[in-house]
């Protein structure tokens, strides 16, 4: 038979067990909470470190971008100035030449150099790294050539183009081909009367384009052969069209009709 004293002792132990268990649970909870707090603090420190590194990297990228923009701007500016200086020198040389052919050769070179310098100018104005708006380029190139050849109001111009951005490596040969075609038309097509000049740039497929430059003037000589002609202008146009991986066609069709078909797919031109 259990003694009353033993029962009392057992009752006294129960609160002690409870206190010990609660203390253990409390200690465990404190350890877990402390560990989580420490891990959170470490993550916060790591995040601050990463944020500092990201800020430093952003500042570095900003510095590199500003430096790159400055270099591009300076390069475009110097190229443009050098080309304009060369054009001015040719203009000075032109005034001292007596022969008609020599004077025309110098004038042709000036026009070609302007076509190149205009590409550089458009890159600078449009704040672009390598592409230009070809419609605006055509408008300004045409305006320049009309002034150079003192085109009168009897000659009308029809311009129709689709939106197109050309890489500088495509824009330069494109501009030179246009310069040759328009220069020949403005010099020879309308000798004793007015007429019309059509400039059209259309897209035939997603990346295929056709440039048409045509007039209703006197046309080409009867014996003209685009494949046999050895004039510098025609040889230049043929070579540049091949560089663009394009197809050039020059023919009589109630005047002169120059067609250039090319693909603008982002690939670099062929310089071989």
C-alpha positions in Angstrom: 0.0 0.0 0.0 1.4 3.4 -1.2 2.4 5.7 1.5 0.9 9.3 1.6 4.4 10.8 1.8 5.4 9.2 -1.6 2.4 10.6 -3.2 3.2 14.1 -2.1 6.8 13.7 -3.3 5.6 12.7 -6.8 3.2 15.6 -6.9 6.1 17.9 -6.1 8.2 16.5 -9.0 5.5 17.2 -11.7 5.9 21.0 -11.6 9.7 20.6 -11.7 9.4 18.4 -14.9 7.1 21.0 -16.4 9.5 23.8 -15.6 12.4 21.9 -17.1 10.5 21.0 -20.2 9.4 24.6 -20.7 12.9 25.8 -20.1 14.3 23.4 -22.7 11.6 24.5 -25.2 12.3 28.1 -24.5 16.0 27.6 -24.9 15.5 25.7 -28.1 13.2 28.4 -29.5 15.7 31.1 -28.5 18.5 29.1 -30.3 16.4 28.7 -33.4 15.3 32.4 -33.4 18.9 33.5 -32.7 20.1 31.3 -35.6 17.5 32.7 -38.0 18.3 36.2 -36.9 22.0 35.6 -37.5 21.3 34.1 -40.9 19.1 37.0 -41.8 21.8 39.5 -40.7 24.3 37.6 -42.8 22.0 37.8 -45.8 21.4 41.5 -45.2 25.1 42.1 -45.1 25.6 40.0 -48.3 22.8 41.9 -50.0 24.3 45.2 -49.0 27.7 44.0 -50.4 26.0 42.9 -53.7 24.1 46.2 -53.9 27.4 48.1 -53.5 29.0 46.0 -56.2 26.1 46.5 -58.5 26.2 50.3 -57.9 29.9 50.3 -58.7 29.3 48.3 -61.8 26.5 50.6 -62.9 28.8 53.6 -62.4 31.5 51.8 -64.4 29.1 51.0 -67.2 27.9 54.6 -67.2 31.5 55.8 -67.5 32.2 53.3 -70.4 29.0 54.4 -72.2 29.9 58.1 -71.9 33.4 57.4 -73.1 32.1 55.3 -76.0 29.6 58.0 -77.0 32.4 60.7 -76.8 34.7 58.6 -79.0 32.0 57.9 -81.6 31.0 61.6 -81.6 34.7 62.6 -82.0 35.3 60.1 -84.7 32.2 61.2 -86.7 33.2 64.8 -86.2 36.8 64.3 -87.4 35.8 62.2 -90.4 33.3 64.7 -91.4 35.7 67.6 -91.0 38.5 65.8 -92.9 36.1 65.0 -95.8 34.9 68.6 -95.9 38.5 69.8 -96.0 39.2 67.5 -98.9 36.1 68.7 -100.7 37.3 72.3 -100.1 40.7 71.5 -101.5 39.2 69.9 -104.6 37.1 73.0 -105.0 40.2 75.2 -104.9 41.9 72.8 -107.4 38.8 73.0 -109.6 39.2 76.8 -110.1 42.7 76.4 -111.4 41.9 73.7 -114.0 41.3 74.7 -117.6 40.4 71.4 -119.3 36.8 70.5 -119.3 37.3 66.8 -118.6 39.7 67.5 -115.7 37.3 70.0 -114.2 34.5 67.5 -114.5 36.6 64.7 -112.9 37.3 66.9 -109.9 33.7 67.9 -109.6 32.6 64.2 -109.7 35.1 63.4 -107.0 33.7 66.2 -104.9 30.2 64.8 -105.3 31.3 61.3 -104.3 33.1 62.6 -101.2 30.0 64.6 -100.2 27.9 61.4 -100.5 30.3 59.7 -98.0 30.5 62.7 -95.7 26.7 62.9 -95.6 26.5 59.4 -94.2 28.9 60.5 -91.4 26.8 63.6 -90.8 23.5 61.6 -90.6 25.1 59.2 -88.1 26.1 62.1 -85.9 22.8 63.9 -86.2 20.7 60.8 -85.6 22.9 59.8 -82.6 23.2 56.3 -84.2 26.1 53.9 -84.0 25.9 52.4 -87.4 22.6 53.0 -89.2 20.9 56.0 -90.9 17.4 56.9 -92.1 17.9 56.4 -95.8 14.8 58.5 -96.8 16.2 61.6 -95.2 19.6 60.8 -96.7 18.1 60.7 -100.2 16.3 64.0 -99.7 19.5 65.8 -98.6 21.7 64.2 -101.3 19.2 65.2 -104.0 19.1 68.7 -102.6 22.8 69.0 -102.8 23.1 67.7 -106.4 20.3 70.0 -107.5 22.2 73.0 -106.2 25.5 71.7 -107.7 24.0 71.4 -111.2 21.8 74.5 -110.8 18.6 72.6 -111.7 15.9 74.9 -113.0 12.2 74.6 -112.3 11.5 72.9 -115.6 12.7 69.6 -114.1 10.4 68.0 -111.7 11.2 65.3 -109.1 9.0 62.5 -107.8 10.3 60.9 -104.6 8.6 57.8 -103.1 10.4 55.7 -100.5 9.5 53.2 -97.8 11.1 53.5 -94.3 14.5 51.9 -94.3 17.5 52.0 -92.0 20.8 51.1 -93.7 24.0 50.1 -92.0 26.9 52.5 -92.8 28.6 49.7 -94.7 25.6 49.6 -97.0 24.7 53.3 -96.9 28.0 54.4 -98.4 27.8 52.3 -101.6 24.1 53.0 -101.8 24.8 56.8 -101.7 27.6 56.6 -104.2 25.4 54.7 -106.7 22.7 57.3 -106.3 25.2 60.1 -106.8 26.5 58.6 -110.1 23.0 57.9 -111.4 21.6 61.3 -110.5 24.7 63.2 -111.6 24.5 61.6 -115.1 20.8 62.4 -115.4 21.2 66.0 -114.3 24.1 66.5 -116.7 22.8 64.8 -119.8 19.1 63.9 -119.7 17.6 67.4 -120.3 19.8 69.2 -122.7 17.2 71.4 -124.3 14.0 70.9 -122.4 12.5 70.1 -119.0 11.3 66.7 -117.8 10.8 64.5 -114.8 13.0 62.4 -112.6 11.6 59.6 -110.6 13.3 58.3 -107.4 11.7 55.3 -105.9 12.7 52.9 -103.1 10.3 50.1 -102.6 10.3 46.8 -100.6 9.5 43.7 -102.7 9.8 41.3 -99.8 10.6 41.4 -96.1 14.3 42.3 -96.6 14.5 42.9 -100.4 14.5 46.4 -101.8 14.5 48.0 -105.2 15.9 51.4 -105.9 14.7 53.0 -109.2 16.1 56.2 -110.7 14.5 57.1 -114.0 14.0 60.1 -116.3 12.1 60.9 -119.5 15.0 62.7 -121.1 17.1 62.0 -124.2 18.1 58.5 -123.0 21.3 56.6 -123.6 23.3 56.4 -126.8 22.1 53.8 -129.3 25.4 51.9 -129.0 25.5 52.0 -125.2 26.4 48.7 -123.5 26.4 48.7 -119.7 28.5 45.5 -119.7 31.2 46.9 -122.1 31.3 50.5 -121.0 34.6 51.3 -119.3 33.8 54.7 -117.9 34.8 55.3 -114.3 31.3 56.1 -113.2 29.7 52.9 -114.6 32.6 50.8 -113.3 32.1 52.3 -109.9 28.4 51.7 -109.9 28.9 48.1 -111.0 31.6 47.4 -108.4 29.5 49.0 -105.6 26.4 47.0 -106.5 28.4 43.8 -106.3 29.8 44.9 -102.9 26.1 45.3 -101.7 25.4 41.8 -103.2 22.9 43.6 -105.4 21.9 43.5 -109.0 22.3 46.7 -111.1 20.5 47.3 -114.4 20.8 50.3 -116.7 18.7 50.6 -119.8 16.7 52.9 -122.1 13.0 53.1 -121.3 11.6 56.4 -122.6 14.7 57.8 -121.0 17.3 56.3 -118.7 16.2 53.7 -116.2 18.6 52.7 -113.4 17.5 49.8 -111.1 19.3 48.5 -108.1 18.0 45.4 -106.3 19.5 44.5 -103.0 18.9 42.7 -99.7 19.1 44.4 -96.4 19.3 41.4 -94.0 21.9 42.7 -91.6 24.9 40.9 -93.2 28.0 42.8 -94.0 28.7 43.7 -97.6 31.1 41.7 -99.7 34.4 43.6 -99.9 36.3 40.8 -101.8 
